[in-house]
Amino acid sequence: DAGVTQSPTHLIKTRGQQVTLRCSPKSGHDTVSWYQQALGQGPQFIFQYYEEEERQRGNFPDRFSGHQFPNYSSELNVNALLLGDSALYLCASSSGTGAGVSEQFFGPGTRLTVL
Amino acid sequence: AQSVTQLGSHVSVSEGALVLLRCNYSSSVPPYLFWYVQYPNQGLQLLLKYTSAATLVKGINGFEAEFKKSETSFHLTKPSAHMSDAAEYFCAVSVSAGGTSYGKLTFGQGTILTVHP
């Protein structure tokens, strides 16, 4: 089991550009959540996708958008990049059905630097 | 809305000493609580979780945490620190909705644990 994978590992962009980050969930998982972790901070929830729909969203502007594909993989898109978007972007997968706590498994993250 | 406060951004202990990392939460509904560890340039790994069963929760690598509702706390402890425990630790809260947590996690700011030989 490969676990949660993310690509690319590192990315450098300039202000105003657009970026797409990718995530493949752990085998058997159907839910993908995205988090932004700024340097020295805890991760902050961006949004969660289940059954190809955005199920929950955190306090992030519309410049942040996402997509989930039929194979449960997901993309995070950020438009009009700002310097403040520089962060580690973490993807987490879980099982979206059933009762109880759904443990989230995190990928290694994509380090985005905006110059 | 829920929130998490981790007291102490840096904690330093000697190898073999007790590790105590503090976490207080705020939630208007019964919470689920988690501790994650993050090693440099890596993602988060779950250490343990509280899901309204036993208040004393045992996790991996010898860590445990006790849920104290009256104190709204969920402190992480380990009786004897090892050099390999040096990492950043995050406390997180999630809330349930009708018995199911969709898993949105709210994290604290993190505590960096340093272990001295």
Interface residues (C-beta under 8 A of the other chain):
Chain A: V4 T31 S33 Y35 G40 Q41 G42 P43 Q44 F45 Q48 Y50 R55 Q56 G58 L90 A92 S94 G96 G98 A99 G100 V101 S102 E103 Q104 F105 F106 G107 P108 G109
Chain B: V4 Y32 Y36 N41 Q42 G43 L44 Q45 L46 K49 T51 F90 A92 S94 S96 G99 T100 S101 Y102 G103 K104 L105 T106 F107 G108 Q109 G110
